[in-house]
Amino acid sequence: RLVAECPRSECRRMEAAGGSAASRAKELFGNQRRDSEGSLDFPNLEFEYGDSDSIVAELSELYSYTEEPEFAANRDCFEEDFAIHGKGKKWVELEEDEHKSYLMRLLDGLEVISRERRLKFARAILYLAQGVFEDCYTETEVVHWARHNVFLLYEMGMFGALVELLNMEVE
């Protein structure tokens, strides 16, 4: 490939100087790169490429300060319903089957006729996906519960139900 990209006169000169055209072209392009590394066009930068930041930092960047009231509204919707159906416990104290039972209740709530009630159920689901932060003491706990809840929500079919709800709201 390098030979095909190299002008014919340059390729003949490389072959005459010894070695194959491909190896000489590779050497030529390598020299050009080394020569330009310290130039103004290509300054030397010290930069660490990373796949991502910590999960806590990524989540804090996801939400802006203007969305802070939304967190409280989501929590309030969850707590209002959970106070009635949570058996006097916190979410983090429930067993897996109790989590699933409550999630089925929320899933059923997404199908009610009243748009306002559907929105409350959707906000309660969002609070669970956000890690039930009111029940947690550390960021690590919030991240643990967010991850746990999101997998549980997905397992219970919540993703499909929320997509259907969004489609219904759009129409």
N, C-alpha and C positions, 0 to 999 in steps of 0.2 A: 504494500500500500504506500509506503513512504516513497518508493521509487516513482510511482504513478503521480504523486503529488509534487515531486521535485521537477523543476524545469530541466529539459533535456540537456542543455549545455552544462548545467551544474552537475547532473548525474554523470555525464561523461568525464568531467573533471575529477569527480570523486573516485570513479573507477580507475582512472589513470594514476591517481595518487596512491592507489593500493587499497585493497579491501573491497567488499561488496558495496554497491550503491546504498543498500538498505542500512548497513551498519554505519556508513559515513553520514547518511542523512540523519540517522538517530543521533550521532555525535554532534552534527551541526546544530540540530534543534536543541539538544541539551546545552550546548555552549551558549546559544542565544538566550535560553532561559536563565542560566547562571549569570550571564552578563547583565540581564535586566532586573535581577532580584533586588539590587540595591538602588535602583533608579527611582526617580520621582513617579514614574508611571506605575511601578510596582513596589511600593515601600515595604520594608520589613515590618510586619505587625505581629505583636505577641497577642494571640487570641486563642482561647481554649474553646474548641468546638465540643459541645456536649449535646446529648440527645434531648435532655430536658433538665429542669430544675427539680427540687424536691417537690413532692406531691402537695405539701402545705403551701409552698410558694406559688405553685401553678394554680391551685384553687383560689388563693387570695388575689391573683391577677385576673382570674376569670370573672369575679364579681367586683363591680365598682361600688364606691361609697353611696352612690345614689340608689343602689338596690338594697341597702340595709333595711329600710322599712318592709321590703318584701320578705326578708327573713322572718321578721316578727309576725307578719300576716300569715306566713306559712305555718309557723310554730303555733300561733293562736288557733288556726283551723284544726290542726292536729290535736292540740291539747283539749279543745272543746269537745271533739268527738271521742277522743281516747279516754277522757275523764269518765264518760258514760260506759264505755265498752272495754276498758283496760283492766278491770278487776282490781282497781286500787294499786296497781303496780306501775313501775316505770317501764318503758319499752325495753331497756337494756336488762331488765330483770325477768322478762318473759322467756318461756321455752320456745323452741322452734315451731312446734305445732300451734302454739298460741299466736306467734307472729303470722303464720300462714292463715290462720282463722281470721285474724283482724284484716290482713291484706285482702282476703276474699270479700270481706265486708266493704272495704274501700273500692274494690273492683266493681261490686254491685252498685255502689253509690255513684259511679261514673255513668250509670245508665238511667238515673232519675230524670224526670221531665224538666224540673226546674233548673235553669241555667246557673243560677246563683248557688244552688246546692251542689251541682256538679263541680263548679269552680272550687268550692270548699273542699270537696273530696280530692280534687286534683292538687290543691295546695298542701293538703295533709300528706299526699304521696310525695310531693316535692320535698317536704320537710324530712321525710324518712330518707330520701335520696341524698339530702344534704348532711346526713349523719346524726340526727337527733341531738343536736349540739347542746340543748338545754339539759340533757341527762348526763352529759360527759364533763369530765374535769380537765382533760388535756387535749391538745390538738391530735395526739396520736390516737386517742379513743375516738374522736370525731371521725378521723380518717378510717379507722377500723370499722366503725358502724356504718359509715357511708358506703364503703366497699361491700360489706356484708349485706346491707339493705338493698343495694342496687342489684346484686346477684340474685337475691331473693325475689325482688320485684320482677326481674326478668324471668326467673323460673316460674313465677305465678302467672305469667302472660300479661303483665302490666304494660310492657312496651307496645304490644299490638293494640291493646285497649286505648292507650293514650294516642297512638297514631290515628285510630278510628275517631276518637274524640276531636282531635285537631281537624281532621277532614270534615267532620260534621259541623264544626264551628266555622270553617271556611265557607261552606255552602250555606 
